Amino acid sequence: MDSQIFLTLGTALKWAGFATLPIFALPLIVLAVPNLLDGAAKRIIALIDRMSGTALGAAMTCGVLLIFLQLVVVLLRYAFGLSFTWLNEAVTYAFAAMFMLGAAGALRDGAHVRVDILRPRFGETGRSWIELAGAYLLLFPICVRILMTSEAGLARSWMLLEGSRESDGLPILYLFKTLVPVFAVLLMAQGLSESLKAALRLTGALPPAEPDNALASGERHGA
């Protein structure tokens, strides 16, 4: 009975995901038909950015918790010769949660490391096109792949309420594994927001973005 509940819930979530896929065509519609959906696009941007901000706040909380837990681990190990599996696992979970929950907020704030050496050389229009191409060719497919490959293992983990393999570990491994699809969903949503911003800039509905840090730094040094 319990397994059937999880399977039904998983199927419902899958179809809900399929139902939301058409919204990812919105940036292309904004480009093709300027001014038609600008208001809706801006509302979606604001909603997604707030959601990413909330997740980023949770990630920052996990970061503080990570520092505290790691300090406790070090003190117990080197001052008292004690080590607890559940405490070590808590450090790992806090680190993973900080990364997984904070990725979307980092994308929103332009904090991800960019390896594209040509992007800063393009103007505002070129950078906006690169944002769109990167989202549709790389970000969205990778996130969809993450969701597809994690589905079966996550359903099984929830059915078993999977815990640590160690007897004194934390019994919440199924929650830890849930961070993977949460990460993908948050990143896809923020990718949609960034794509909408790029499309609106290309149509003139949004002002130009701030220049990249590297570009701005180079301009200051050049001046």
Protein Blocks (a to p, Z undefined) as FASTA:
>chain_A
ZZmmmmmmmmmmmmmmmmmmmmmmmmmmmmmmghklmmmmmmmmmmmmmmmmmmmmmmmm
mmmmmmmmmmmmmmmmmmnopacfklmmmmmmmmmmmmmmmmmmmmmnopaccfbfklmm
pcfklmmmmmmmmmmmmmmmmmmmmmmmmmmmmmmmmmnopacfbfkbcfklmmmmmmmm
mmmmmmmmmmmmmmmmmmmmmnopaccddddfklmmmmmmmZZ
